[in-house]
Amino acid sequence: MKRLFALAALVWAGALYAAPPHQTAATYALTKQGQRIGTVTETFKQDDGRYTLESVTAATGIYALFAKGKIVLASSGEVTDKGLRPLHFEHQRGGDPAKTIRADFDWDAMSLVHHFDGNTETAKLEPGTQDRISLLYQFMFMQSAKGDAKLWMTTGRKLNLYQYKRAGEEKIATPAGTFLTLHFIKQHAADEDGTEIWLAKKRHNFPVRIVIEEHDGGRIEQNLTALSFEGE
């Protein structure tokens, strides 16, 4: 189930919203080929210039018999005039410490340190870099994108530049309600997975649907089922 949760997205340069929520709680249904395979539960908090963020994915139904433990993505860092600036990221799989992937951000030295499989690797930290979960919540701090977008994102193993093309606005229905959304499509090679994301335009650009089209023909969807904001 490794790549089921490798959800890439985008971020753009722009002015900040006046008052992003101080706290959010969201739940998503995870499906593959239309069949429910898991639940994603996420919490975000910001206070006094700092933030914490956690995403927990748990398999459901028959898939719970094969998936050992939960997948946890955790990010913490600062809230700046440009939005979120991660300081530490962790990707935990099944509660096995040996499988934990970490990334540490040194913004003064512009250095990014990856820890995985017993290895430590250092890379140049690009301006605006996000991790796999913080980038989704960076959207709440940004105004609507006016065009295509590029983003540097670390997975905890490597840092890559992602490019997304804006596909317009769409009204979509989810179990949590109907939303007017901004739709973006990741540009990718034929042998790579494709990713699309829909952001709720009137709900702080919060991600309400993510779709991964696997290069081998599989389709994975993450659809919002519940959402709450505090301190808007």
C-alpha positions in Angstrom: 0.0 0.0 0.0 3.1 2.2 -0.1 2.1 4.4 -3.0 -1.6 4.6 -2.1 -0.7 7.5 0.2 2.0 9.3 -1.8 -0.3 12.2 -2.5 1.5 15.0 -4.3 0.0 18.4 -4.8 1.0 22.1 -5.4 1.5 25.5 -3.9 1.8 28.9 -5.4 3.1 32.3 -4.6 0.4 34.8 -3.6 -1.0 37.0 -0.9 -2.1 35.4 2.3 -5.7 35.1 3.5 -6.5 37.4 6.4 -7.5 34.7 8.9 -6.8 31.0 8.1 -8.4 28.7 10.7 -6.5 28.1 13.9 -7.6 24.5 14.0 -9.0 22.0 11.5 -10.2 18.4 11.7 -11.0 16.4 8.6 -11.8 12.9 7.6 -11.5 11.3 4.2 -12.7 8.0 2.6 -10.0 6.2 0.7 -11.0 4.0 -2.2 -9.3 2.0 -4.9 -11.2 1.1 -8.1 -14.3 2.4 -6.3 -13.9 0.0 -3.3 -13.4 1.4 0.2 -9.9 0.5 1.5 -9.2 3.0 4.3 -10.0 6.1 6.3 -7.7 9.2 6.6 -8.0 11.4 9.7 -6.2 14.7 9.8 -5.7 17.4 12.4 -4.1 20.8 12.1 -3.4 23.4 14.8 -1.6 26.8 14.7 -0.8 29.0 17.7 1.6 31.7 18.4 3.5 31.4 15.2 3.9 27.6 15.3 1.9 24.7 13.8 1.5 21.0 14.2 -0.2 18.7 11.7 -0.9 14.9 11.7 -2.5 12.6 9.1 -3.4 9.0 10.1 -4.4 6.4 7.5 -6.0 3.2 8.7 -7.1 0.3 6.4 -10.7 -0.8 6.6 -12.6 -4.0 5.8 -10.6 -6.9 4.3 -7.6 -4.6 3.7 -7.2 -4.3 7.5 -6.2 -8.0 7.5 -3.2 -7.3 5.4 -2.1 -3.8 6.4 0.0 -3.9 9.5 -0.7 -0.9 11.7 -1.4 2.7 10.5 0.4 5.1 8.3 1.2 8.4 10.1 2.4 11.6 8.5 3.4 14.4 10.9 4.7 17.9 10.3 5.7 20.7 12.6 7.2 24.1 12.1 6.5 27.8 11.9 3.7 30.0 10.5 5.3 32.9 8.6 4.1 35.8 6.4 4.4 33.3 3.5 2.4 30.5 5.3 3.8 27.3 6.6 7.5 26.7 7.0 8.2 23.1 8.1 11.0 22.3 10.5 10.5 18.6 11.0 8.6 15.9 9.0 8.0 12.2 9.8 6.5 9.3 7.9 5.8 6.3 10.1 4.6 2.9 8.9 2.9 0.3 11.1 4.6 1.5 14.3 8.0 0.0 13.2 10.7 2.6 14.1 13.0 1.0 11.5 10.6 2.1 8.8 10.3 5.7 10.0 11.4 8.3 7.4 12.3 11.8 8.7 13.3 15.2 7.2 14.8 18.1 9.1 14.7 21.6 7.6 17.5 24.1 8.4 16.3 27.4 6.9 19.3 29.4 8.1 21.7 27.2 6.3 19.2 26.3 3.5 19.9 22.6 4.2 17.5 19.7 4.2 18.5 16.4 5.9 16.8 13.2 5.1 16.9 10.1 7.3 15.7 6.7 5.9 16.7 3.1 5.9 19.5 3.8 8.3 20.9 6.4 5.9 21.4 10.2 6.3 21.5 12.4 3.2 21.7 16.2 2.9 20.3 18.3 0.1 20.0 21.9 -0.8 16.8 23.4 0.7 14.9 25.2 -2.0 12.8 28.3 -1.0 9.2 27.5 -0.1 9.8 23.7 0.2 7.0 21.8 1.8 6.7 18.2 3.0 4.1 15.6 1.9 1.4 16.8 4.3 2.3 20.4 5.0 1.9 21.4 1.4 -1.8 20.5 1.4 -2.4 22.8 4.4 -0.3 25.6 2.9 -3.3 26.1 0.5 -5.3 27.6 3.4 -2.9 30.5 3.6 -3.0 31.3 -0.1 -5.4 33.2 -2.4 -6.8 31.5 -5.5 -4.1 30.5 -8.0 -4.4 32.4 -11.3 -2.4 29.9 -13.4 -0.2 26.9 -13.5 2.1 26.2 -10.5 5.4 24.7 -9.5 6.4 23.3 -6.1 9.4 21.8 -4.3 8.4 19.0 -2.0 10.3 16.5 0.1 9.0 12.9 0.7 11.6 12.4 3.4 13.8 10.5 1.0 14.3 13.0 -1.8 13.4 16.6 -2.9 11.6 17.0 -6.2 10.0 19.8 -8.2 6.3 19.2 -9.1 4.4 21.1 -11.9 0.7 21.4 -11.9 -1.7 22.8 -14.6 -4.8 24.6 -13.6 -7.9 22.8 -15.2 -10.5 25.4 -14.2 -13.2 25.5 -11.6 -15.7 22.7 -10.9 -18.6 22.1 -8.5 -18.1 18.6 -7.0 -20.1 16.6 -4.5 -18.5 14.8 -1.6 -19.9 13.0 1.4 -19.1 16.2 3.3 -21.1 18.4 0.9 -20.9 20.1 -2.4 -18.1 22.5 -3.1 -17.0 25.0 -5.7 -13.4 23.9 -6.3 -10.2 24.8 -8.1 -9.0 21.8 -10.1 -5.3 21.1 -10.7 -3.6 18.3 -12.6 0.0 17.2 -12.0 2.2 17.0 -15.2 3.9 13.6 -15.4 5.6 11.2 -17.7 3.8 8.1 -19.2 5.5 5.8 -16.7 4.6 7.9 -13.6 1.4 8.1 -11.6 -0.9 11.0 -12.3 -2.4 13.2 -9.5 -5.3 15.6 -9.5 -6.5 17.7 -6.6 -9.7 19.8 -6.0 -9.5 22.7 -3.5 -12.7 24.2 -1.9 -12.6 27.8 -3.1 -14.8 29.2 -0.4 -13.4 27.0 2.4 -9.8 28.3 2.5 -8.7 26.2 -0.5 -9.0 23.1 1.6 -8.4 19.8 -0.3 -11.7 18.0 -0.7 -10.8 15.4 -3.3 -7.5 13.9 -4.4 -7.3 11.3 -7.3 -4.2 9.2 -8.2 -4.2 7.5 -11.6 -1.6 4.8 -11.3 0.5 4.2 -14.4 -0.5 0.5 -14.3 -4.2 1.4 -14.6 -5.3 1.7 -10.9 -7.4 4.6 -9.6 -7.2 5.8 -6.0 -9.5 8.5 -4.6 -9.5 10.4 -1.3 -12.8 12.1 -0.7 -13.7 14.4 2.2 -16.4 13.0 4.5 -16.2 15.5 7.4 -14.7 18.9 8.0 -14.6 21.4 10.8 -12.8 24.7 11.3 -12.2 26.6 14.5 -11.0 30.2 14.8 -11.9 31.4 11.3 
